[in-house]
Amino acid sequence: MEIEDRRAGQILEVIRALYEVNKLVPIIVEGKRDRRALRSLGITGEVILLHGGKTIYEFCEDILKQHERFILLLDWDERGEALQKSLSSHLQGHYEEFSLLRNRLKSLCQTDIKEIENLPALLRRLTGKPVESPVCPP
C-alpha cells in the first residue's frame, strides 16, 4: 500500500505542475473525456481538443496562430503515440519545454492505464478515496 500511496503522490505532483503551467499555457488533449478527466482533477485553464473535424495539419496551423506554447498531453496508447509523433513534427519548438510532464505521467501510469481519461479512476484506486474535489488549489 505504501508504494501505491507514493505513486499516487507522484501523480498528483505532476497534476499540480500541469495546473500551474496551465494557468498560462493551454493543454492539448485528444477528446472530451480527457478534458473532463482533467477538469475533475482541478485543471481549470484552457484545454484544447485535438479532434475538431480538422486534419492534423489544419489543427497545427490554427493552434500556431493562437498560441506560442502549449502542452501536448495525448494518451500513450498506440493511437496517442502516433498522434504525438505527428503533432510533434508539425509543432516543433512550441511544446518541448513541457514534454517532461507527459513523459513523467506516462512512466507513472502506463502499467495501469493508457488514456488520460482514466487518471481519476487510477487515483481513486491508488488512494482508496473518491476524487470528488479538485486536487489542485483554487
Secondary structure in CASP SS format (residue, H / E / C, confidence):
PFRMAT SS
TARGET T0000
AUTHOR 0000-0000-0000
METHOD secondary structure of the structure
MODEL  1
M C 1.00
E H 1.00
I H 1.00
E H 1.00
D H 1.00
R H 1.00
R H 1.00
A H 1.00
G H 1.00
Q H 1.00
I H 1.00
L H 1.00
E H 1.00
V H 1.00
I H 1.00
R H 1.00
A H 1.00
L H 1.00
Y H 1.00
E H 1.00
V H 1.00
N C 1.00
K C 1.00
L C 1.00
V C 1.00
P C 1.00
I E 1.00
I E 1.00
V E 1.00
E C 1.00
G C 1.00
K H 1.00
R H 1.00
D H 1.00
R H 1.00
R H 1.00
A H 1.00
L H 1.00
R H 1.00
S H 1.00
L C 1.00
G C 1.00
I C 1.00
T C 1.00
G C 1.00
E C 1.00
V E 1.00
I E 1.00
L E 1.00
L C 1.00
H C 1.00
G C 1.00
G C 1.00
K C 1.00
T C 1.00
I H 1.00
Y H 1.00
E H 1.00
F H 1.00
C H 1.00
E H 1.00
D H 1.00
I H 1.00
L H 1.00
K H 1.00
Q H 1.00
H C 1.00
E C 1.00
R C 1.00
F C 1.00
I E 1.00
L E 1.00
L C 1.00
L C 1.00
D C 1.00
W C 1.00
D C 1.00
E H 1.00
R H 1.00
G H 1.00
E H 1.00
A H 1.00
L H 1.00
Q H 1.00
K H 1.00
S H 1.00
L H 1.00
S H 1.00
S H 1.00
H H 1.00
L C 1.00
Q C 1.00
G C 1.00
H C 1.00
Y C 1.00
E H 1.00
E H 1.00
F H 1.00
S H 1.00
L H 1.00
L H 1.00
R H 1.00
N H 1.00
R H 1.00
L H 1.00
K H 1.00
S H 1.00
L H 1.00
C H 1.00
Q C 1.00
T C 1.00
D C 1.00
I C 1.00
K C 1.00
E C 1.00
I H 1.00
E H 1.00
N H 1.00
L H 1.00
P H 1.00
A H 1.00
L H 1.00
L H 1.00
R H 1.00
R H 1.00
L H 1.00
T H 1.00
G C 1.00
K C 1.00
P C 1.00
V C 1.00
E C 1.00
S C 1.00
P C 1.00
V C 1.00
C C 1.00
P C 1.00
P C 1.00
END
